[in-house]
Each structure stands twice: as structure tokens, then as C-alpha cells.
Amino acid sequence: MDLHQLRCFLAVAEELHFGRAAQRLGMLPSALGRHIRLLEEDLGTRLLARTTRNVALTEDGAALRDEARGLLDQADTLAARFRAHSRSQASSLRVGAIDSAAAGLLPLLLHDFREAHPEIAVQLLEDKSIRLLPRLLSGRLDLAFVRPPEHPDAALDFFFLFYESAVVAVPKSHRLARREKLSIQDLAEEPLIVPERRSRPHSHDLTIKLFTEAGLQAQIAQVAEEKQTIVNLVAAELGVAIVPRWTARMATKGVRYIPLKASGALAMNKLPLAAAWPRGSRDPLRDDMLAVLQRNLAAYAEQA
């Protein structure tokens, strides 16, 4: 009997709805149905009575539901105990971060974490959220600092940290470069360099939404995938870009970063940053880093 198939069955048995059960498990209903059929074939009995509108448990299904809960609880407890033992003996922590967090938050956090835990080595991986999240799910990362997805995976826990501030990257020779602040209206006719949406949806939508909320049309001149490439294109005087404030730490000759002026909450809640880790996992080293993060979060947020 496959434990994953058993988890699938238990979700359906508790929800009595394939769509809700699939959403709870973070999988497609068709894949969920396939696992249930395989379990029924393995056990040689029908567990669910299905119609086009309803799902009900058979007598065998009801019996298995009660047994499955206890069995899966035992399996989870056993796995957690061995993972915790393994991590308690570990001397390294694998942390992933998007580029702006790697430039801004991570140096602050690692400085404070090392003071408390000088014996722990931290392995860092900088990448996009869409590549970091699968690494968490596969166990290749212990913790990641990402843009939280619109539909988060049920197998991950997310802890919202703060919203990063936005600034405007302009060429130093640009007519706006001497300004102390810029508004969206100041950029109305400027060619814009924006991130590719598939890989950086939050950063891409930041520019589009700011212009839309100001009643303007964004004049997109260039799309680029990497933040450093965007800044280099600004330095080459191909346009201006709206980027997280921590991008300013990626020193690039010929670029000036100017605070974005906006009325009300116009420039707020566009660039959320969150910590993410595998749900239900027990990891003393990760929890120690999260504790340092929570203690100093207000100070970190002031610099975002």
C-alpha cells in the first residue's frame, strides 16, 4: 500500500469532493482520481461511490478512512523524528533567496545569525521564486526567501515578512537624474525596461499596476529576465526601470536610484517578501534562523 495513495484517499474521504481534495493536496483532480483508482485496484475493493455530483464512502472506504488516519499519523511522526535527528547533527543550512533579498535582507540576517550561531555554515543559492520553491519541495533547500505565489503549494508554509519599497533606476545622464523623488506621472513618456512576467510576475506587475492606477499607459521598450540585465540596460540609456530598493546595492556605473513618490498606498503592497519552508517539517537550524529573523524583523523592514 502506497502512503501517497493513502493520503490522496484520506483527503477525498474527508472532503467528499475531488476538487477540494485536489486543491488541499496541491494536485490536479485527474491525478488525484488516478491515485484513488490505483489504491482500489491494489486493495481489490471499491472505496468510493462516485456519481456526477456526489462522492460517498463505501463500507470498506469508511473502515479504511479510520485506519488510514492512524497509520499516516504514525508515518509522519516517524519521519519527523528521523529528520529532526538528522538536522540536529547537521552543521549547515541551505538557504535560497531572490536577488533583491540576497542583496538586502540576507547580509543583515546572516550577520545576526552568525553572531548567535558561529558554528553553522550557511549555503546560499540566489534564484527566482519559480525555481526556489521546487527546491524546497524536493528537499534541496531548507529555507527560502521568495515572492509568495498567488496559489501557494499546500506542502509549503509561508511567513510574510514585509513589502519591499520601489525605486526608479535612471541613467545618470538622464534629465530626471537630479531629482530627489519621482512620481509615475514623471515617467509617463519614458521608455520602460520591465522584467519578463513568467519568471518575475510580481516585479513585472509592479510597473504595470502603478501606471494603471495612475491612469497612464506603460511605455514598455524592453523586456529582460535578470535584474542585473535590467540595470545594465538602464546604464546603456535604453530606458528607465522600477525596481526594489535593495537593487541599489547591485552597484552599476552610470545608474542612479531615485525614490518613487506616490500618493496614498499607490506604491505599497506590490513587492511582498516571504520566508518559505516545507510544511510539517522539523528543523532546529532553520527554526533558529527564523527566530533570529523574527527578533530583528522590524529593523530589517525599515531598510526594505
Solvent accessible surface area in square Angstrom, and as a share of the most:
residue,aa,sasa,rsa
1,M,118,0.53
2,D,68,0.35
3,L,77,0.39
4,H,85,0.38
5,Q,27,0.12
6,L,0,0.00
7,R,84,0.31
8,C,0,0.00
9,F,0,0.00
10,L,19,0.09
11,A,1,0.01
12,V,0,0.00
13,A,4,0.03
14,E,69,0.31
15,E,49,0.22
16,L,82,0.41
17,H,78,0.35
18,F,39,0.16
19,G,31,0.29
20,R,120,0.44
21,A,0,0.00
22,A,1,0.01
23,Q,144,0.64
24,R,101,0.37
25,L,54,0.27
26,G,46,0.44
27,M,44,0.20
28,L,125,0.62
29,P,67,0.42
30,S,77,0.50
31,A,18,0.14
32,L,0,0.00
33,G,8,0.08
34,R,120,0.44
35,H,38,0.17
36,I,0,0.00
37,R,127,0.46
38,L,78,0.39
39,L,0,0.00
40,E,20,0.09
41,E,128,0.58
42,D,89,0.46
43,L,65,0.32
44,G,68,0.65
45,T,44,0.26
46,R,145,0.53
47,L,1,0.01
48,L,0,0.00
49,A,39,0.30
50,R,92,0.33
51,T,91,0.53
52,T,144,0.84
53,R,219,0.80
54,N,98,0.50
55,V,23,0.13
56,A,49,0.38
57,L,39,0.19
58,T,35,0.20
59,E,155,0.70
60,D,69,0.36
61,G,0,0.00
62,A,33,0.26
63,A,60,0.47
64,L,25,0.12
65,R,65,0.24
66,D,80,0.42
67,E,126,0.57
68,A,1,0.00
69,R,100,0.36
70,G,34,0.32
71,L,81,0.40
72,L,9,0.04
73,D,91,0.47
74,Q,128,0.57
75,A,23,0.18
76,D,62,0.32
77,T,85,0.49
78,L,89,0.44
79,A,36,0.28
80,A,13,0.10
81,R,136,0.50
82,F,126,0.53
83,R,132,0.48
84,A,21,0.16
85,H,107,0.48
86,S,66,0.43
87,R,37,0.13
88,S,69,0.44
89,Q,130,0.58
90,A,32,0.24
91,S,71,0.46
92,S,29,0.19
93,L,0,0.00
94,R,79,0.29
95,V,0,0.00
96,G,0,0.00
97,A,3,0.02
98,I,8,0.04
99,D,12,0.06
100,S,0,0.00
101,A,0,0.00
102,A,28,0.22
103,A,22,0.17
104,G,0,0.00
105,L,0,0.00
106,L,3,0.02
107,P,64,0.40
108,L,39,0.19
109,L,0,0.00
110,L,26,0.13
111,H,115,0.51
112,D,37,0.19
113,F,2,0.01
114,R,132,0.48
115,E,129,0.58
116,A,52,0.41
117,H,40,0.18
118,P,99,0.62
119,E,115,0.52
120,I,12,0.06
121,A,57,0.44
122,V,24,0.14
123,Q,100,0.44
124,L,100,0.50
125,L,57,0.28
126,E,101,0.45
127,D,33,0.17
128,K,6,0.03
129,S,15,0.10
130,I,67,0.34
131,R,110,0.40
132,L,0,0.00
133,L,22,0.11
134,P,63,0.39
135,R,74,0.27
136,L,1,0.01
137,L,83,0.41
138,S,69,0.45
139,G,38,0.36
140,R,124,0.45
141,L,9,0.05
142,D,10,0.05
143,L,0,0.00
144,A,0,0.00
145,F,0,0.00
146,V,0,0.00
147,R,20,0.07
148,P,32,0.20
149,P,43,0.27
150,E,151,0.68
151,H,152,0.68
152,P,76,0.48
153,D,47,0.24
154,A,29,0.23
155,A,51,0.39
156,L,1,0.01
157,D,37,0.19
158,F,55,0.23
159,F,61,0.25
160,F,95,0.40
161,L,10,0.05
162,F,15,0.06
163,Y,89,0.34
164,E,7,0.03
165,S,45,0.29
166,A,10,0.08
167,V,7,0.04
168,V,0,0.00
169,A,0,0.00
170,V,0,0.00
171,P,5,0.03
172,K,128,0.54
173,S,84,0.54
174,H,40,0.18
175,R,169,0.62
176,L,3,0.01
177,A,5,0.04
178,R,226,0.82
179,R,98,0.36
180,E,132,0.59
181,K,109,0.46
182,L,0,0.00
183,S,17,0.11
184,I,1,0.00
185,Q,107,0.47
186,D,35,0.18
187,L,0,0.00
188,A,21,0.17
189,E,146,0.66
190,E,13,0.06
191,P,57,0.36
192,L,1,0.00
193,I,2,0.01
194,V,1,0.00
195,P,5,0.03
196,E,53,0.24
197,R,123,0.45
198,R,156,0.57
199,S,3,0.02
200,R,26,0.09
201,P,45,0.29
202,H,44,0.20
203,S,8,0.05
204,H,29,0.13
205,D,26,0.13
206,L,2,0.01
207,T,1,0.01
208,I,56,0.29
209,K,98,0.42
210,L,0,0.00
211,F,1,0.01
212,T,91,0.53
213,E,92,0.41
214,A,24,0.19
215,G,68,0.66
216,L,59,0.29
217,Q,138,0.61
218,A,12,0.09
219,Q,80,0.35
220,I,76,0.39
221,A,58,0.45
222,Q,77,0.34
223,V,69,0.40
224,A,11,0.09
225,E,61,0.27
226,E,77,0.35
227,K,5,0.02
228,Q,76,0.34
229,T,57,0.33
230,I,1,0.00
231,V,0,0.00
232,N,71,0.36
233,L,35,0.18
234,V,0,0.00
235,A,33,0.26
236,A,63,0.49
237,E,108,0.49
238,L,93,0.46
239,G,6,0.06
240,V,0,0.00
241,A,1,0.00
242,I,6,0.03
243,V,3,0.02
244,P,1,0.01
245,R,91,0.33
246,W,5,0.02
247,T,0,0.00
248,A,40,0.31
249,R,113,0.41
250,M,34,0.15
251,A,100,0.77
252,T,26,0.15
253,K,192,0.81
254,G,25,0.24
255,V,9,0.05
256,R,74,0.27
257,Y,41,0.16
258,I,0,0.00
259,P,62,0.39
260,L,21,0.10
261,K,102,0.43
262,A,33,0.25
263,S,94,0.60
264,G,79,0.76
265,A,69,0.54
266,L,34,0.17
267,A,19,0.14
268,M,109,0.49
269,N,86,0.44
270,K,25,0.11
271,L,1,0.01
272,P,17,0.11
273,L,0,0.00
274,A,1,0.01
275,A,0,0.00
276,A,0,0.00
277,W,41,0.14
278,P,33,0.21
279,R,135,0.49
280,G,64,0.62
281,S,27,0.17
282,R,147,0.54
283,D,9,0.04
284,P,54,0.34
285,L,17,0.08
286,R,11,0.04
287,D,65,0.34
288,D,51,0.26
289,M,0,0.00
290,L,18,0.09
291,A,39,0.30
292,V,2,0.01
293,L,0,0.00
294,Q,104,0.46
295,R,166,0.61
296,N,44,0.23
297,L,33,0.16
298,A,79,0.62
299,A,53,0.41
300,Y,7,0.03
301,A,36,0.28
302,E,140,0.63
303,Q,75,0.33
304,A,7,0.05
